[in-house]
Amino acid sequence: MRQPNVTVYGSAACPDTQRARHFLDAQAIAYEYKDVDESPELNHYLAGLNGGKRVIPTIRLNNVNLFNPAEQELALELKSALSLS
């Protein structure tokens, strides 16, 4: 079973970002982390994805964008992505 392609856009100071990263780590899901506080370009990218808003964490899972997902939503999307691989 292949791992899904996961990117987490967030901030080290954001508790929701830390929650999402902890959840992915606990599930042994590999992901790329991009700190939006370190890049104005990432903030513009997120605004484009989120209808002009900066919502963090934004998690890109294969071709699906999740905006500050609850753990249950993230788990369902991961399960779906893993079953498709």
PyMOL Python script that loads the backbone (N, CA, C, O; Angstrom):
from pymol import cmd

cmd.read_pdbstr("""\
ATOM      1  N   MET A   1       0.840  -1.171   0.000  1.00  0.00           N
ATOM      2  CA  MET A   1       0.000   0.000   0.000  1.00  0.00           C
ATOM      3  C   MET A   1       0.891   1.242   0.000  1.00  0.00           C
ATOM      4  O   MET A   1       1.762   1.379   0.859  1.00  0.00           O
ATOM      5  N   ARG A   2       0.679   2.140  -0.954  1.00  0.00           N
ATOM      6  CA  ARG A   2       1.464   3.364  -1.043  1.00  0.00           C
ATOM      7  C   ARG A   2       0.983   4.417  -0.062  1.00  0.00           C
ATOM      8  O   ARG A   2      -0.206   4.518   0.240  1.00  0.00           O
ATOM      9  N   GLN A   3       1.925   5.188   0.424  1.00  0.00           N
ATOM     10  CA  GLN A   3       1.587   6.320   1.283  1.00  0.00           C
ATOM     11  C   GLN A   3       0.982   7.426   0.415  1.00  0.00           C
ATOM     12  O   GLN A   3       1.423   7.636  -0.715  1.00  0.00           O
ATOM     13  N   PRO A   4      -0.020   8.129   0.933  1.00  0.00           N
ATOM     14  CA  PRO A   4      -0.556   9.263   0.182  1.00  0.00           C
ATOM     15  C   PRO A   4       0.446  10.418   0.180  1.00  0.00           C
ATOM     16  O   PRO A   4       1.330  10.488   1.033  1.00  0.00           O
ATOM     17  N   ASN A   5       0.296  11.306  -0.774  1.00  0.00           N
ATOM     18  CA  ASN A   5       1.108  12.507  -0.843  1.00  0.00           C
ATOM     19  C   ASN A   5       0.454  13.555   0.055  1.00  0.00           C
ATOM     20  O   ASN A   5      -0.637  14.041  -0.241  1.00  0.00           O
ATOM     21  N   VAL A   6       1.126  13.900   1.154  1.00  0.00           N
ATOM     22  CA  VAL A   6       0.539  14.800   2.149  1.00  0.00           C
ATOM     23  C   VAL A   6       1.475  15.981   2.396  1.00  0.00           C
ATOM     24  O   VAL A   6       2.670  15.809   2.638  1.00  0.00           O
ATOM     25  N   THR A   7       0.904  17.183   2.328  1.00  0.00           N
ATOM     26  CA  THR A   7       1.631  18.396   2.691  1.00  0.00           C
ATOM     27  C   THR A   7       0.800  19.145   3.714  1.00  0.00           C
ATOM     28  O   THR A   7      -0.398  19.356   3.527  1.00  0.00           O
ATOM     29  N   VAL A   8       1.450  19.545   4.801  1.00  0.00           N
ATOM     30  CA  VAL A   8       0.796  20.328   5.851  1.00  0.00           C
ATOM     31  C   VAL A   8       1.326  21.750   5.776  1.00  0.00           C
ATOM     32  O   VAL A   8       2.527  21.985   5.912  1.00  0.00           O
ATOM     33  N   TYR A   9       0.422  22.694   5.559  1.00  0.00           N
ATOM     34  CA  TYR A   9       0.758  24.116   5.584  1.00  0.00           C
ATOM     35  C   TYR A   9       0.257  24.649   6.912  1.00  0.00           C
ATOM     36  O   TYR A   9      -0.935  24.575   7.209  1.00  0.00           O
ATOM     37  N   GLY A  10       1.166  25.185   7.707  1.00  0.00           N
ATOM     38  CA  GLY A  10       0.750  25.657   9.011  1.00  0.00           C
ATOM     39  C   GLY A  10       1.784  26.552   9.648  1.00  0.00           C
ATOM     40  O   GLY A  10       2.689  27.055   8.983  1.00  0.00           O
ATOM     41  N   SER A  11       1.641  26.743  10.930  1.00  0.00           N
ATOM     42  CA  SER A  11       2.527  27.594  11.709  1.00  0.00           C
ATOM     43  C   SER A  11       2.933  26.853  12.979  1.00  0.00           C
ATOM     44  O   SER A  11       2.112  26.187  13.610  1.00  0.00           O
ATOM     45  N   ALA A  12       4.191  26.975  13.341  1.00  0.00           N
ATOM     46  CA  ALA A  12       4.679  26.330  14.559  1.00  0.00           C
ATOM     47  C   ALA A  12       3.955  26.864  15.793  1.00  0.00           C
ATOM     48  O   ALA A  12       3.873  26.174  16.810  1.00  0.00           O
ATOM     49  N   ALA A  13       3.434  28.081  15.709  1.00  0.00           N
ATOM     50  CA  ALA A  13       2.748  28.691  16.851  1.00  0.00           C
ATOM     51  C   ALA A  13       1.265  28.338  16.916  1.00  0.00           C
ATOM     52  O   ALA A  13       0.578  28.731  17.859  1.00  0.00           O
ATOM     53  N   CYS A  14       0.769  27.605  15.929  1.00  0.00           N
ATOM     54  CA  CYS A  14      -0.665  27.298  15.853  1.00  0.00           C
ATOM     55  C   CYS A  14      -0.966  25.945  16.498  1.00  0.00           C
ATOM     56  O   CYS A  14      -0.446  24.925  16.046  1.00  0.00           O
ATOM     57  N   PRO A  15      -1.802  25.916  17.552  1.00  0.00           N
ATOM     58  CA  PRO A  15      -2.134  24.647  18.196  1.00  0.00           C
ATOM     59  C   PRO A  15      -2.835  23.661  17.252  1.00  0.00           C
ATOM     60  O   PRO A  15      -2.649  22.451  17.381  1.00  0.00           O
ATOM     61  N   ASP A  16      -3.633  24.160  16.314  1.00  0.00           N
ATOM     62  CA  ASP A  16      -4.313  23.264  15.380  1.00  0.00           C
ATOM     63  C   ASP A  16      -3.315  22.604  14.424  1.00  0.00           C
ATOM     64  O   ASP A  16      -3.478  21.442  14.050  1.00  0.00           O
ATOM     65  N   THR A  17      -2.294  23.349  14.039  1.00  0.00           N
ATOM     66  CA  THR A  17      -1.233  22.764  13.212  1.00  0.00           C
ATOM     67  C   THR A  17      -0.521  21.668  13.983  1.00  0.00           C
ATOM     68  O   THR A  17      -0.263  20.593  13.443  1.00  0.00           O
ATOM     69  N   GLN A  18      -0.202  21.932  15.240  1.00  0.00           N
ATOM     70  CA  GLN A  18       0.488  20.934  16.069  1.00  0.00           C
ATOM     71  C   GLN A  18      -0.385  19.697  16.259  1.00  0.00           C
ATOM     72  O   GLN A  18       0.124  18.576  16.246  1.00  0.00           O
ATOM     73  N   ARG A  19      -1.691  19.886  16.437  1.00  0.00           N
ATOM     74  CA  ARG A  19      -2.627  18.761  16.588  1.00  0.00           C
ATOM     75  C   ARG A  19      -2.628  17.895  15.335  1.00  0.00           C
ATOM     76  O   ARG A  19      -2.556  16.669  15.423  1.00  0.00           O
ATOM     77  N   ALA A  20      -2.709  18.530  14.174  1.00  0.00           N
ATOM     78  CA  ALA A  20      -2.736  17.779  12.913  1.00  0.00           C
ATOM     79  C   ALA A  20      -1.428  17.028  12.690  1.00  0.00           C
ATOM     80  O   ALA A  20      -1.436  15.869  12.276  1.00  0.00           O
ATOM     81  N   ARG A  21      -0.315  17.683  12.962  1.00  0.00           N
ATOM     82  CA  ARG A  21       0.990  17.024  12.777  1.00  0.00           C
ATOM     83  C   ARG A  21       1.144  15.846  13.741  1.00  0.00           C
ATOM     84  O   ARG A  21       1.659  14.796  13.358  1.00  0.00           O
ATOM     85  N   HIS A  22       0.705  16.014  14.974  1.00  0.00           N
ATOM     86  CA  HIS A  22       0.780  14.929  15.956  1.00  0.00           C
ATOM     87  C   HIS A  22      -0.063  13.742  15.493  1.00  0.00           C
ATOM     88  O   HIS A  22       0.362  12.592  15.608  1.00  0.00           O
ATOM     89  N   PHE A  23      -1.254  14.022  14.970  1.00  0.00           N
ATOM     90  CA  PHE A  23      -2.123  12.960  14.478  1.00  0.00           C
ATOM     91  C   PHE A  23      -1.452  12.196  13.336  1.00  0.00           C
ATOM     92  O   PHE A  23      -1.444  10.965  13.335  1.00  0.00           O
ATOM     93  N   LEU A  24      -0.892  12.918  12.368  1.00  0.00           N
ATOM     94  CA  LEU A  24      -0.213  12.260  11.247  1.00  0.00           C
ATOM     95  C   LEU A  24       0.981  11.446  11.727  1.00  0.00           C
ATOM     96  O   LEU A  24       1.205  10.332  11.254  1.00  0.00           O
ATOM     97  N   ASP A  25       1.744  11.994  12.660  1.00  0.00           N
ATOM     98  CA  ASP A  25       2.887  11.257  13.219  1.00  0.00           C
ATOM     99  C   ASP A  25       2.419   9.976  13.911  1.00  0.00           C
ATOM    100  O   ASP A  25       3.031   8.921  13.750  1.00  0.00           O
ATOM    101  N   ALA A  26       1.344  10.070  14.674  1.00  0.00           N
ATOM    102  CA  ALA A  26       0.831   8.903  15.402  1.00  0.00           C
ATOM    103  C   ALA A  26       0.340   7.811  14.455  1.00  0.00           C
ATOM    104  O   ALA A  26       0.362   6.628  14.793  1.00  0.00           O
ATOM    105  N   GLN A  27      -0.105   8.221  13.263  1.00  0.00           N
ATOM    106  CA  GLN A  27      -0.584   7.246  12.264  1.00  0.00           C
ATOM    107  C   GLN A  27       0.538   6.783  11.331  1.00  0.00           C
ATOM    108  O   GLN A  27       0.299   6.013  10.401  1.00  0.00           O
ATOM    109  N   ALA A  28       1.755   7.253  11.584  1.00  0.00           N
ATOM    110  CA  ALA A  28       2.933   6.920  10.760  1.00  0.00           C
ATOM    111  C   ALA A  28       2.730   7.322   9.302  1.00  0.00           C
ATOM    112  O   ALA A  28       3.123   6.604   8.382  1.00  0.00           O
ATOM    113  N   ILE A  29       2.109   8.485   9.111  1.00  0.00           N
ATOM    114  CA  ILE A  29       1.903   9.030   7.773  1.00  0.00           C
ATOM    115  C   ILE A  29       3.021  10.040   7.504  1.00  0.00           C
ATOM    116  O   ILE A  29       3.183  11.018   8.235  1.00  0.00           O
ATOM    117  N   ALA A  30       3.782   9.784   6.448  1.00  0.00           N
ATOM    118  CA  ALA A  30       4.837  10.719   6.059  1.00  0.00           C
ATOM    119  C   ALA A  30       4.191  11.954   5.428  1.00  0.00           C
ATOM    120  O   ALA A  30       3.216  11.845   4.685  1.00  0.00           O
ATOM    121  N   TYR A  31       4.741  13.115   5.732  1.00  0.00           N
ATOM    122  CA  TYR A  31       4.205  14.352   5.168  1.00  0.00           C
ATOM    123  C   TYR A  31       5.309  15.392   5.071  1.00  0.00           C
ATOM    124  O   TYR A  31       6.324  15.327   5.766  1.00  0.00           O
ATOM    125  N   GLU A  32       5.077  16.348   4.188  1.00  0.00           N
ATOM    126  CA  GLU A  32       5.968  17.492   4.077  1.00  0.00           C
ATOM    127  C   GLU A  32       5.325  18.629   4.860  1.00  0.00           C
ATOM    128  O   GLU A  32       4.120  18.859   4.752  1.00  0.00           O
ATOM    129  N   TYR A  33       6.124  19.339   5.646  1.00  0.00           N
ATOM    130  CA  TYR A  33       5.605  20.454   6.432  1.00  0.00           C
ATOM    131  C   TYR A  33       6.149  21.758   5.874  1.00  0.00           C
ATOM    132  O   TYR A  33       7.349  21.895   5.636  1.00  0.00           O
ATOM    133  N   LYS A  34       5.252  22.709   5.669  1.00  0.00           N
ATOM    134  CA  LYS A  34       5.647  24.033   5.191  1.00  0.00           C
ATOM    135  C   LYS A  34       5.107  25.069   6.160  1.00  0.00           C
ATOM    136  O   LYS A  34       3.897  25.193   6.349  1.00  0.00           O
ATOM    137  N   ASP A  35       6.028  25.816   6.775  1.00  0.00           N
ATOM    138  CA  ASP A  35       5.666  26.839   7.756  1.00  0.00           C
ATOM    139  C   ASP A  35       5.349  28.137   7.021  1.00  0.00           C
ATOM    140  O   ASP A  35       6.225  28.745   6.407  1.00  0.00           O
ATOM    141  N   VAL A  36       4.089  28.552   7.091  1.00  0.00           N
ATOM    142  CA  VAL A  36       3.653  29.741   6.358  1.00  0.00           C
ATOM    143  C   VAL A  36       4.244  31.029   6.933  1.00  0.00           C
ATOM    144  O   VAL A  36       4.273  32.056   6.255  1.00  0.00           O
ATOM    145  N   ASP A  37       4.713  30.977   8.174  1.00  0.00           N
ATOM    146  CA  ASP A  37       5.320  32.160   8.775  1.00  0.00           C
ATOM    147  C   ASP A  37       6.680  32.465   8.158  1.00  0.00           C
ATOM    148  O   ASP A  37       7.200  33.571   8.305  1.00  0.00           O
ATOM    149  N   GLU A  38       7.244  31.499   7.478  1.00  0.00           N
ATOM    150  CA  GLU A  38       8.570  31.674   6.886  1.00  0.00           C
ATOM    151  C   GLU A  38       8.523  32.088   5.420  1.00  0.00           C
ATOM    152  O   GLU A  38       9.571  32.310   4.812  1.00  0.00           O
ATOM    153  N   SER A  39       7.328  32.195   4.840  1.00  0.00           N
ATOM    154  CA  SER A  39       7.248  32.468   3.413  1.00  0.00           C
ATOM    155  C   SER A  39       5.992  33.246   3.035  1.00  0.00           C
ATOM    156  O   SER A  39       4.885  32.719   3.135  1.00  0.00           O
ATOM    157  N   PRO A  40       6.155  34.503   2.598  1.00  0.00           N
ATOM    158  CA  PRO A  40       4.990  35.257   2.117  1.00  0.00           C
ATOM    159  C   PRO A  40       4.325  34.573   0.916  1.00  0.00           C
ATOM    160  O   PRO A  40       3.111  34.675   0.737  1.00  0.00           O
ATOM    161  N   GLU A  41       5.113  33.882   0.100  1.00  0.00           N
ATOM    162  CA  GLU A  41       4.556  33.188  -1.060  1.00  0.00           C
ATOM    163  C   GLU A  41       3.573  32.105  -0.633  1.00  0.00           C
ATOM    164  O   GLU A  41       2.550  31.905  -1.289  1.00  0.00           O
ATOM    165  N   LEU A  42       3.870  31.407   0.452  1.00  0.00           N
ATOM    166  CA  LEU A  42       2.946  30.379   0.945  1.00  0.00           C
ATOM    167  C   LEU A  42       1.632  30.990   1.414  1.00  0.00           C
ATOM    168  O   LEU A  42       0.572  30.390   1.238  1.00  0.00           O
ATOM    169  N   ASN A  43       1.692  32.168   2.006  1.00  0.00           N
ATOM    170  CA  ASN A  43       0.462  32.834   2.432  1.00  0.00           C
ATOM    171  C   ASN A  43      -0.410  33.180   1.231  1.00  0.00           C
ATOM    172  O   ASN A  43      -1.632  33.045   1.298  1.00  0.00           O
ATOM    173  N   HIS A  44       0.191  33.618   0.147  1.00  0.00           N
ATOM    174  CA  HIS A  44      -0.566  33.913  -1.075  1.00  0.00           C
ATOM    175  C   HIS A  44      -1.146  32.627  -1.662  1.00  0.00           C
ATOM    176  O   HIS A  44      -2.284  32.606  -2.130  1.00  0.00           O
ATOM    177  N   TYR A  45      -0.358  31.564  -1.632  1.00  0.00           N
ATOM    178  CA  TYR A  45      -0.828  30.274  -2.137  1.00  0.00           C
ATOM    179  C   TYR A  45      -2.043  29.805  -1.334  1.00  0.00           C
ATOM    180  O   TYR A  45      -3.048  29.386  -1.910  1.00  0.00           O
ATOM    181  N   LEU A  46      -1.947  29.877  -0.006  1.00  0.00           N
ATOM    182  CA  LEU A  46      -3.067  29.464   0.852  1.00  0.00           C
ATOM    183  C   LEU A  46      -4.295  30.325   0.619  1.00  0.00           C
ATOM    184  O   LEU A  46      -5.415  29.815   0.592  1.00  0.00           O
ATOM    185  N   ALA A  47      -4.097  31.617   0.452  1.00  0.00           N
ATOM    186  CA  ALA A  47      -5.227  32.505   0.189  1.00  0.00           C
ATOM    187  C   ALA A  47      -5.932  32.094  -1.097  1.00  0.00           C
ATOM    188  O   ALA A  47      -7.157  32.172  -1.186  1.00  0.00           O
ATOM    189  N   GLY A  48      -5.173  31.662  -2.085  1.00  0.00           N
ATOM    190  CA  GLY A  48      -5.763  31.189  -3.329  1.00  0.00           C
ATOM    191  C   GLY A  48      -6.576  29.923  -3.139  1.00  0.00           C
ATOM    192  O   GLY A  48      -7.627  29.763  -3.760  1.00  0.00           O
ATOM    193  N   LEU A  49      -6.105  29.027  -2.295  1.00  0.00           N
ATOM    194  CA  LEU A  49      -6.828  27.786  -2.024  1.00  0.00           C
ATOM    195  C   LEU A  49      -8.071  28.004  -1.176  1.00  0.00           C
ATOM    196  O   LEU A  49      -9.072  27.303  -1.325  1.00  0.00           O
ATOM    197  N   ASN A  50      -7.996  28.985  -0.285  1.00  0.00           N
ATOM    198  CA  ASN A  50      -9.031  29.186   0.735  1.00  0.00           C
ATOM    199  C   ASN A  50      -9.941  30.376   0.466  1.00  0.00           C
ATOM    200  O   ASN A  50     -10.469  30.970   1.406  1.00  0.00           O
ATOM    201  N   GLY A  51     -10.131  30.730  -0.781  1.00  0.00           N
ATOM    202  CA  GLY A  51     -11.037  31.835  -1.083  1.00  0.00           C
ATOM    203  C   GLY A  51     -10.604  33.159  -0.487  1.00  0.00           C
ATOM    204  O   GLY A  51     -11.439  33.947  -0.043  1.00  0.00           O
ATOM    205  N   GLY A  52      -9.302  33.409  -0.475  1.00  0.00           N
ATOM    206  CA  GLY A  52      -8.775  34.665   0.039  1.00  0.00           C
ATOM    207  C   GLY A  52      -8.443  34.663   1.517  1.00  0.00           C
ATOM    208  O   GLY A  52      -7.940  35.658   2.037  1.00  0.00           O
ATOM    209  N   LYS A  53      -8.714  33.561   2.205  1.00  0.00           N
ATOM    210  CA  LYS A  53      -8.450  33.479   3.647  1.00  0.00           C
ATOM    211  C   LYS A  53      -7.197  32.649   3.914  1.00  0.00           C
ATOM    212  O   LYS A  53      -6.836  31.770   3.131  1.00  0.00           O
ATOM    213  N   ARG A  54      -6.554  32.941   5.019  1.00  0.00           N
ATOM    214  CA  ARG A  54      -5.399  32.168   5.476  1.00  0.00           C
ATOM    215  C   ARG A  54      -5.884  31.204   6.550  1.00  0.00           C
ATOM    216  O   ARG A  54      -5.940  31.562   7.727  1.00  0.00           O
ATOM    217  N   VAL A  55      -6.230  29.996   6.156  1.00  0.00           N
ATOM    218  CA  VAL A  55      -6.721  28.990   7.091  1.00  0.00           C
ATOM    219  C   VAL A  55      -5.600  27.987   7.328  1.00  0.00           C
ATOM    220  O   VAL A  55      -5.107  27.355   6.394  1.00  0.00           O
ATOM    221  N   ILE A  56      -5.203  27.850   8.595  1.00  0.00           N
ATOM    222  CA  ILE A  56      -4.173  26.855   8.918  1.00  0.00           C
ATOM    223  C   ILE A  56      -4.667  25.985  10.066  1.00  0.00           C
ATOM    224  O   ILE A  56      -5.379  26.459  10.951  1.00  0.00           O
ATOM    225  N   PRO A  57      -4.297  24.743  10.047  1.00  0.00           N
ATOM    226  CA  PRO A  57      -3.539  24.118   8.976  1.00  0.00           C
ATOM    227  C   PRO A  57      -4.412  23.857   7.750  1.00  0.00           C
ATOM    228  O   PRO A  57      -5.602  23.563   7.857  1.00  0.00           O
ATOM    229  N   THR A  58      -3.792  23.973   6.611  1.00  0.00           N
ATOM    230  CA  THR A  58      -4.370  23.474   5.375  1.00  0.00           C
ATOM    231  C   THR A  58      -3.559  22.243   5.026  1.00  0.00           C
ATOM    232  O   THR A  58      -2.332  22.294   4.948  1.00  0.00           O
ATOM    233  N   ILE A  59      -4.249  21.146   4.818  1.00  0.00           N
ATOM    234  CA  ILE A  59      -3.575  19.884   4.516  1.00  0.00           C
ATOM    235  C   ILE A  59      -3.955  19.465   3.106  1.00  0.00           C
ATOM    236  O   ILE A  59      -5.130  19.293   2.784  1.00  0.00           O
ATOM    237  N   ARG A  60      -2.940  19.306   2.279  1.00  0.00           N
ATOM    238  CA  ARG A  60      -3.150  18.834   0.911  1.00  0.00           C
ATOM    239  C   ARG A  60      -2.872  17.343   0.921  1.00  0.00           C
ATOM    240  O   ARG A  60      -1.750  16.906   1.176  1.00  0.00           O
ATOM    241  N   LEU A  61      -3.907  16.573   0.639  1.00  0.00           N
ATOM    242  CA  LEU A  61      -3.835  15.113   0.671  1.00  0.00           C
ATOM    243  C   LEU A  61      -4.137  14.619  -0.736  1.00  0.00           C
ATOM    244  O   LEU A  61      -5.288  14.609  -1.172  1.00  0.00           O
ATOM    245  N   ASN A  62      -3.087  14.209  -1.437  1.00  0.00           N
ATOM    246  CA  ASN A  62      -3.184  13.900  -2.868  1.00  0.00           C
ATOM    247  C   ASN A  62      -3.738  15.146  -3.563  1.00  0.00           C
ATOM    248  O   ASN A  62      -3.036  16.155  -3.624  1.00  0.00           O
ATOM    249  N   ASN A  63      -4.933  15.121  -4.076  1.00  0.00           N
ATOM    250  CA  ASN A  63      -5.508  16.286  -4.763  1.00  0.00           C
ATOM    251  C   ASN A  63      -6.655  16.919  -3.984  1.00  0.00           C
ATOM    252  O   ASN A  63      -7.463  17.652  -4.554  1.00  0.00           O
ATOM    253  N   VAL A  64      -6.731  16.643  -2.695  1.00  0.00           N
ATOM    254  CA  VAL A  64      -7.812  17.161  -1.852  1.00  0.00           C
ATOM    255  C   VAL A  64      -7.220  18.155  -0.857  1.00  0.00           C
ATOM    256  O   VAL A  64      -6.181  17.891  -0.251  1.00  0.00           O
ATOM    257  N   ASN A  65      -7.882  19.294  -0.694  1.00  0.00           N
ATOM    258  CA  ASN A  65      -7.471  20.281   0.302  1.00  0.00           C
ATOM    259  C   ASN A  65      -8.399  20.186   1.508  1.00  0.00           C
ATOM    260  O   ASN A  65      -9.623  20.222   1.374  1.00  0.00           O
ATOM    261  N   LEU A  66      -7.797  20.065   2.680  1.00  0.00           N
ATOM    262  CA  LEU A  66      -8.555  20.024   3.934  1.00  0.00           C
ATOM    263  C   LEU A  66      -8.185  21.269   4.731  1.00  0.00           C
ATOM    264  O   LEU A  66      -7.006  21.544   4.951  1.00  0.00           O
ATOM    265  N   PHE A  67      -9.183  22.010   5.156  1.00  0.00           N
ATOM    266  CA  PHE A  67      -8.954  23.263   5.845  1.00  0.00           C
ATOM    267  C   PHE A  67      -9.249  23.100   7.335  1.00  0.00           C
ATOM    268  O   PHE A  67     -10.403  22.986   7.746  1.00  0.00           O
ATOM    269  N   ASN A  68      -8.185  23.092   8.132  1.00  0.00           N
ATOM    270  CA  ASN A  68      -8.273  22.886   9.579  1.00  0.00           C
ATOM    271  C   ASN A  68      -9.189  21.707   9.911  1.00  0.00           C
ATOM    272  O   ASN A  68     -10.168  21.862  10.640  1.00  0.00           O
ATOM    273  N   PRO A  69      -8.866  20.536   9.375  1.00  0.00           N
ATOM    274  CA  PRO A  69      -9.757  19.388   9.573  1.00  0.00           C
ATOM    275  C   PRO A  69      -9.709  18.856  11.004  1.00  0.00           C
ATOM    276  O   PRO A  69      -8.671  18.887  11.666  1.00  0.00           O
ATOM    277  N   ALA A  70     -10.848  18.372  11.455  1.00  0.00           N
ATOM    278  CA  ALA A  70     -10.892  17.620  12.708  1.00  0.00           C
ATOM    279  C   ALA A  70     -10.191  16.286  12.463  1.00  0.00           C
ATOM    280  O   ALA A  70     -10.067  15.851  11.318  1.00  0.00           O
ATOM    281  N   GLU A  71      -9.741  15.647  13.516  1.00  0.00           N
ATOM    282  CA  GLU A  71      -9.042  14.366  13.361  1.00  0.00           C
ATOM    283  C   GLU A  71      -9.895  13.333  12.642  1.00  0.00           C
ATOM    284  O   GLU A  71      -9.377  12.548  11.848  1.00  0.00           O
ATOM    285  N   GLN A  72     -11.198  13.323  12.911  1.00  0.00           N
ATOM    286  CA  GLN A  72     -12.086  12.353  12.264  1.00  0.00           C
ATOM    287  C   GLN A  72     -12.134  12.587  10.753  1.00  0.00           C
ATOM    288  O   GLN A  72     -12.083  11.630   9.980  1.00  0.00           O
ATOM    289  N   GLU A  73     -12.230  13.833  10.329  1.00  0.00           N
ATOM    290  CA  GLU A  73     -12.243  14.143   8.896  1.00  0.00           C
ATOM    291  C   GLU A  73     -10.919  13.742   8.247  1.00  0.00           C
ATOM    292  O   GLU A  73     -10.899  13.160   7.163  1.00  0.00           O
ATOM    293  N   LEU A  74      -9.829  14.057   8.917  1.00  0.00           N
ATOM    294  CA  LEU A  74      -8.512  13.692   8.395  1.00  0.00           C
ATOM    295  C   LEU A  74      -8.366  12.182   8.300  1.00  0.00           C
ATOM    296  O   LEU A  74      -7.838  11.671   7.312  1.00  0.00           O
ATOM    297  N   ALA A  75      -8.828  11.464   9.316  1.00  0.00           N
ATOM    298  CA  ALA A  75      -8.751  10.000   9.307  1.00  0.00           C
ATOM    299  C   ALA A  75      -9.555   9.412   8.149  1.00  0.00           C
ATOM    300  O   ALA A  75      -9.095   8.480   7.490  1.00  0.00           O
ATOM    301  N   LEU A  76     -10.746   9.943   7.895  1.00  0.00           N
ATOM    302  CA  LEU A  76     -11.573   9.446   6.795  1.00  0.00           C
ATOM    303  C   LEU A  76     -10.911   9.694   5.439  1.00  0.00           C
ATOM    304  O   LEU A  76     -10.932   8.827   4.565  1.00  0.00           O
ATOM    305  N   GLU A  77     -10.331  10.864   5.271  1.00  0.00           N
ATOM    306  CA  GLU A  77      -9.653  11.173   4.006  1.00  0.00           C
ATOM    307  C   GLU A  77      -8.415  10.299   3.828  1.00  0.00           C
ATOM    308  O   GLU A  77      -8.129   9.850   2.719  1.00  0.00           O
ATOM    309  N   LEU A  78      -7.685  10.057   4.905  1.00  0.00           N
ATOM    310  CA  LEU A  78      -6.509   9.185   4.832  1.00  0.00           C
ATOM    311  C   LEU A  78      -6.922   7.749   4.469  1.00  0.00           C
ATOM    312  O   LEU A  78      -6.294   7.101   3.633  1.00  0.00           O
ATOM    313  N   LYS A  79      -7.976   7.279   5.107  1.00  0.00           N
ATOM    314  CA  LYS A  79      -8.463   5.918   4.823  1.00  0.00           C
ATOM    315  C   LYS A  79      -8.852   5.791   3.353  1.00  0.00           C
ATOM    316  O   LYS A  79      -8.527   4.802   2.697  1.00  0.00           O
ATOM    317  N   SER A  80      -9.544   6.792   2.851  1.00  0.00           N
ATOM    318  CA  SER A  80      -9.946   6.790   1.446  1.00  0.00           C
ATOM    319  C   SER A  80      -8.717   6.827   0.541  1.00  0.00           C
ATOM    320  O   SER A  80      -8.659   6.086  -0.441  1.00  0.00           O
ATOM    321  N   ALA A  81      -7.750   7.659   0.845  1.00  0.00           N
ATOM    322  CA  ALA A  81      -6.539   7.761   0.028  1.00  0.00           C
ATOM    323  C   ALA A  81      -5.743   6.470   0.060  1.00  0.00           C
ATOM    324  O   ALA A  81      -5.199   6.050  -0.961  1.00  0.00           O
ATOM    325  N   LEU A  82      -5.670   5.842   1.213  1.00  0.00           N
ATOM    326  CA  LEU A  82      -4.914   4.584   1.324  1.00  0.00           C
ATOM    327  C   LEU A  82      -5.606   3.442   0.595  1.00  0.00           C
ATOM    328  O   LEU A  82      -4.941   2.560   0.050  1.00  0.00           O
ATOM    329  N   SER A  83      -6.926   3.450   0.581  1.00  0.00           N
ATOM    330  CA  SER A  83      -7.643   2.367  -0.096  1.00  0.00           C
ATOM    331  C   SER A  83      -7.561   2.502  -1.618  1.00  0.00           C
ATOM    332  O   SER A  83      -7.739   1.521  -2.339  1.00  0.00           O
ATOM    333  N   LEU A  84      -7.293   3.710  -2.104  1.00  0.00           N
ATOM    334  CA  LEU A  84      -7.169   3.936  -3.540  1.00  0.00           C
ATOM    335  C   LEU A  84      -5.777   3.622  -4.062  1.00  0.00           C
ATOM    336  O   LEU A  84      -5.590   3.466  -5.269  1.00  0.00           O
ATOM    337  N   SER A  85      -4.784   3.527  -3.156  1.00  0.00           N
ATOM    338  CA  SER A  85      -3.423   3.294  -3.628  1.00  0.00           C
ATOM    339  C   SER A  85      -3.121   1.858  -3.877  1.00  0.00           C
ATOM    340  O   SER A  85      -2.007   1.522  -4.278  1.00  0.00           O
TER     341      SER A  85
END
""", "prot")
cmd.dss("prot")
cmd.show_as("cartoon", "prot")
cmd.util.cbc("prot")
cmd.orient("prot")
